Protein backbone atom coordinates (compact mmCIF):
# COMPACT_ATOMS: atom_id res chain seq x y z
CA UNK A 1 0.00 0.00 0.00
CA UNK A 2 1.41 3.37 -0.98
CA UNK A 3 1.68 6.32 1.38
CA UNK A 4 1.97 9.05 -1.27
CA UNK A 5 0.54 9.20 -4.77
CA UNK A 6 0.44 11.72 -7.57
CA UNK A 7 -0.48 11.85 -11.24
CA UNK A 8 2.36 10.50 -13.39
CA UNK A 9 4.21 13.48 -14.77
CA UNK A 10 4.12 12.03 -18.32
CA UNK A 11 0.28 11.77 -18.21
CA UNK A 12 0.51 8.19 -19.46
CA UNK A 13 -2.83 6.41 -19.67
CA UNK A 14 -3.68 2.99 -18.30
CA UNK A 15 -5.52 0.44 -20.43
CA UNK A 16 -8.85 1.60 -18.94
CA UNK A 17 -8.16 5.20 -19.98
CA UNK A 18 -7.31 6.57 -16.54
CA UNK A 19 -4.03 8.42 -16.08
CA UNK A 20 -1.31 6.40 -14.37
CA UNK A 21 -0.22 7.51 -10.95
CA UNK A 22 3.19 7.54 -9.36
CA UNK A 23 3.48 6.36 -5.80
CA UNK A 24 5.70 7.00 -2.81
CA UNK A 25 9.24 7.98 -3.90
CA UNK A 26 8.20 8.78 -7.47
CA UNK A 27 5.30 10.93 -6.23
CA UNK A 28 7.65 12.93 -4.02
CA UNK A 29 10.13 13.31 -6.89
CA UNK A 30 7.29 14.62 -9.09
CA UNK A 31 6.47 17.18 -6.43
CA UNK A 32 10.11 18.28 -6.24
CA UNK A 33 10.36 18.60 -10.02
CA UNK A 34 7.20 20.72 -10.04
CA UNK A 35 8.72 23.03 -7.45
CA UNK A 36 11.97 23.35 -9.40
CA UNK A 37 10.45 23.73 -12.88
CA UNK A 38 7.45 25.96 -12.20
CA UNK A 39 7.84 29.66 -12.85
CA UNK A 40 6.57 31.80 -9.95
CA UNK A 41 3.22 33.37 -10.77
CA UNK A 42 2.28 30.73 -13.35
CA UNK A 43 -0.09 28.90 -11.00
CA UNK A 44 -3.14 31.09 -10.77
CA UNK A 45 -4.39 29.93 -7.37
CA UNK A 46 -0.88 29.66 -5.88
CA UNK A 47 1.08 32.60 -7.31
CA UNK A 48 3.95 32.19 -4.82
CA UNK A 49 4.44 28.49 -5.63
CA UNK A 50 7.85 27.45 -7.01
CA UNK A 51 11.35 28.76 -6.76
CA UNK A 52 12.15 32.30 -7.81
CA UNK A 53 15.38 31.68 -9.67
CA UNK A 54 14.15 33.08 -12.97
CA UNK A 55 15.33 36.50 -11.78
CA UNK A 56 18.98 35.35 -11.69
CA UNK A 57 19.15 32.96 -14.65
CA UNK A 58 20.57 35.65 -16.92
CA UNK A 59 23.25 36.85 -14.54
CA UNK A 60 26.81 35.73 -15.26
CA UNK A 61 26.91 31.94 -15.34
CA UNK A 62 29.42 31.09 -12.65
CA UNK A 63 29.67 29.21 -9.39
CA UNK A 64 28.50 32.28 -7.41
CA UNK A 65 25.25 32.40 -9.34
CA UNK A 66 24.97 28.61 -9.03
CA UNK A 67 25.24 28.96 -5.26
CA UNK A 68 22.48 31.62 -5.22
CA UNK A 69 20.33 29.42 -7.45
CA UNK A 70 20.82 26.56 -5.00
CA UNK A 71 19.69 28.83 -2.18
CA UNK A 72 16.48 29.71 -4.08
CA UNK A 73 15.81 26.03 -4.73
CA UNK A 74 16.37 25.05 -1.09
CA UNK A 75 14.08 27.82 0.16
CA UNK A 76 11.31 26.74 -2.22
CA UNK A 77 11.61 23.07 -1.31
CA UNK A 78 11.54 23.88 2.40
CA UNK A 79 8.44 26.02 1.86
CA UNK A 80 6.49 23.58 -0.33
CA UNK A 81 7.65 20.03 0.41
CA UNK A 82 7.43 18.89 4.02
CA UNK A 83 7.74 15.14 3.36
CA UNK A 84 11.53 15.14 3.00
CA UNK A 85 14.76 15.92 4.80
CA UNK A 86 17.43 17.34 2.51
CA UNK A 87 20.91 15.94 2.86
CA UNK A 88 22.63 17.74 -0.01
CA UNK A 89 21.92 19.96 -3.00
CA UNK A 90 24.58 20.43 -5.65
CA UNK A 91 24.23 23.02 -8.43
CA UNK A 92 26.94 23.32 -11.07
CA UNK A 93 27.13 25.95 -13.82
CA UNK A 94 27.82 24.37 -17.22
CA UNK A 95 28.63 27.36 -19.41
CA UNK A 96 29.19 25.21 -22.52
CA UNK A 97 25.58 23.98 -22.47
CA UNK A 98 24.11 27.17 -20.99
CA UNK A 99 22.54 25.29 -18.09
CA UNK A 100 22.84 24.47 -14.42
CA UNK A 101 23.24 20.77 -13.70
CA UNK A 102 21.92 19.83 -10.29
CA UNK A 103 21.17 16.97 -8.00
CA UNK A 104 19.37 16.69 -4.69
CA UNK A 105 19.97 13.95 -2.13
CA UNK A 106 17.13 13.58 0.34
CA UNK A 107 15.30 11.21 2.66
CA UNK A 108 11.56 10.78 2.81
CA UNK A 109 10.59 11.30 6.44
CA UNK A 110 10.29 7.97 8.20
CA UNK A 111 12.71 6.16 5.90
CA UNK A 112 16.45 5.51 6.03
CA UNK A 113 16.94 5.19 2.29
CA UNK A 114 18.62 8.13 0.57
CA UNK A 115 17.02 9.25 -2.69
CA UNK A 116 18.65 11.21 -5.49
CA UNK A 117 16.97 13.52 -7.98
CA UNK A 118 18.92 14.86 -10.96
CA UNK A 119 17.61 17.92 -12.78
CA UNK A 120 18.74 20.64 -15.16
CA UNK A 121 17.82 24.29 -15.17
CA UNK A 122 18.39 25.83 -18.58
CA UNK A 123 18.70 29.36 -19.76
CA UNK A 124 16.22 29.86 -22.54
Buried (B, 14 or more C-beta within 10 A) or exposed (E): EEEBEBBBBEEEEEEEEEEEBBBBBBBBBBBBEBBBEBEBEEEEEEEEBBBBBBEBBEEEBEEEBBEBBBBBBBEBBEEBBEBBEBEEBEBEBEEEEEBBBBEBEBBBEEEEEEBEBEBEBEEE
